[in-house]
Amino acid sequence: MLMFSFLVGCSPAKHQAPLQRIRQETESGNFTKASLLIDSLILKGSLSAQQKQALLFTKDSLHRVSLDFNQTREEVIGWVEKNRSFTPTDSLLCEWEKSGALECRIIDGEKRYFRNAAPNLFRVIVSTGETALTTALPSDTPSDLLLTEAFRHKIKSNIKGKYLLPAIKAKACYTLTVHPDAVPEGETIKAWLPFPRKDIARQTGVRLLSASQPCYILSGDQTAHTSIYMEQKARKGRAAVFSAAFEFTAQGEWFDLSEIEVKPYDTHSELYQTYTAERKPHIHFSEKIRELTDSITQYGRTPIDQLQAIYRYIAANYPWASALEYSTIANIPEYVIEHRKGDCGQVALLLITMLRYKGIPARWQSGWMTHPGEVNLHDWAEVYLEGTGWVPVDISFGRGGAIPIKPGREFFMSGIDSYRLYVNSDFSGDFFPGKKFPRSETVDFQRGEVETDLRNLYFDEWSYRMKIEYTE
């Protein structure tokens, strides 16, 4: 909707009617009609380059939503019958849909469900009369044994309240494979692969070991998303494979909040003003955010009190669930509140937004969780406490059962384990070299990005894989 607001507001009068019709067809779920109208308007050749790009991204977004919502009613019912041994009634399905727990959309006249709608349904509490259905379906929380052992061997640092966990040294190989004939023969395929940052104290010893292409560009830490960029020509009938091997050392840390006294913030500093500011569309102090945050933190007198209140509320009320693609969500924190669930990045953005609204500096970090056997994408946050510095906060890992260590699950309120690969110091940033077309992932960067001189290649046209070997 923000894209359409921009187009309608700045376009000549002759474009207003077709843009409004595109908007109407999109809101009605008539994706095919909307796509044809976009093609027709672009073919007229009267749009500016900026307007054309905006419309092309709108059309691309319709494709992205269609890929996310690819399940039929029969497939949802079949999953429930197979995995929960009962057949949901029409009225029960309707109740789930109205609650937002069972996500669906009307696309071209057909009701279609989110690709992971059925498993997500059982990751949240769904009331069905007198019955509450819950499950222990997989989430993003790793095994706690590694953290339990590491916490026993922590050492005190020279910063009051800060403790270091044993470091982990690892070698990684990331591979991105573009499907055969996704790109016509002879066209140049351009790929950005994730690469570890060097400007994060918890990650050291970063070194590139090899790359699949002899010519490559390392972005360094000049951008929010660190990458290795490579190119190759498409060949008919063959996959285009890009890969990079590297090594790094990661070290977790934990801050004992009971030992920390937060000093008054320097509200005029660049750090404070940057990391307490709104950043639309996802960090927006809407009325809904303000009211909920104020109610959660009404008894909090200090930044630590408020952090604890917000963290505990999110952990208790928004269970992990497989997420829609971020590029298709207008406002991620409000999506979490409305649907009462969220994956790691979604709840991290909600946490950051709430903290910033309360005047507590907070920022995004992300990359990969590298736990043995559980290597996967992951997002978390950092909060700034004056006099102490940046403190890691992993709200997603704060959800789950008890851990037999002093802080319990709330270790992740002010701590992070050593099994991390840091790639991003912010969200929705730039790349180096710069990308020409809108990204497949407009918020995060962990899976890579691919494009040609003519278009972006979305996730359905390529695959990725990360392998980790622990050397210490």
C-alpha positions, 0 to 999 in steps of 0.5 A: 500500500505504501508503494501505491500511495507514493505512485498515486500521490506523485503521478500525473493525472492521466495515470491516476485512474489506471493506478487506482484500478491496479490498486483495487484489483490487488486489494481484491486479490485479482493478481492476474488482472493487476499484473496485466494492467501493470504491463499495459501501463508500462508499455505506454512508455509514459512513466518515469524510471522511478515509477516504472521500477515501483510498478515492476516491484509491485508486480513482483510482489504479487508473484512473491505472495502467490508463492507464499500462499500455495496451499489448498483447503484440502492440503491443510485438512490433509496435514491436520488429519495426518499429524493431529488425527482429526478432521477439522470442521468447516466452522472450526476452519472458519474460526481459525481463519478469523483469529488469524492463526490460519493464514489465507488469502483470496488470489484470483478467486481461489482461497489459498493458505500460507505454505506453512499455515497448518504447522503454524496453527499448532505452534500457537494456542488455538481455542476450540470450545473447551479444547486447547491445542498445543504442540512441540513442533520444531522452532528455531531454539537450539539444544540447550546443552551447549549453552549449559556447558559454556556457561559453566566455563564463562570468565569475567571480563574487565567490564562490570557485569560482563562475562565471556563464554568459550570461543568457537572457531569454525570453517564454513562453505556457503554455496548458491546455485542458480537453477539451469536455464533460469537465465538465458545463455550468455547473460551475466549472473551477478551474485552476492553471498553472505560473508562474516563481518570484521567490525563486531568484537564477538567475531574475530579471525575472519579470513577468506579461504577460497572462492568459486570465481577468480574475480570477486569483490569483498564488501568489507564492513562499509555496508550493513550487509557484508558480502562477497560479490561474483559474476559468471555467464549463464550456460544453457542447461547448466546450473550456475554455482557460486561458492565461498569458503571462509573461517572465523571465530565467534565468542558469546557473552553474557551481562549480569543485569543485576550488576549493571547500573545504567547511567543517564543517556546522552540524548544529544549524541549521534548514537542515541538519536540514531538508535531511538529513531523511527525507521519506517515502514517497520520501526514506526511508533504507531498508536498500537505500538505506543499503547501496548508498550506503555501498558507493558512498561508502566511499572518500569523505572529504569531502562533495565526494568523496561527491557525486562518487561518488554522481553518477558511480554514478547517471549510469553505472548508471541510463539515462534512460527514460520514466517511470510517473506518479509518483503510482503509484509507492510509493517512487521512488528504490527503483523506480530501483534495482529497474528500473535506469533512471529519468527526470530526477525519479526519479534526482534523488530518488535523488541527494537521498536518498543525499546526505541519508543521508550527512549532506549537505543536498540539495533538489529543484528543477524546472520546464522545460528551455527549450532552443530546439526542446527545451522540456520538463518537467525536474527537478534538485537542489541540494546545500548546501556549507557556506561556498559555499551551494546548488550546482545538480546535474542528474544527468539531464543528466550522462548522455550523451556527452562535451562539449568543455569543461573539466568535460565532462559533469560540468559538471552535477555542480555547474552548470546551464545558462541555459535553465531555467524555475524553478517548484518549490523543493520537491516534494509541496507545497501550492498557493495557493489550496489544492487540494481533491482529490488532485493529478494529479501528487503529486510535481511541478508543471509540467503544471498541475492542474485540478479542479471542486467535485466531483473532480480532473481527471486528465491524460487530460481536458486537455492543455497546451502551453508556447511560448518566445520568446527575446528576448536 
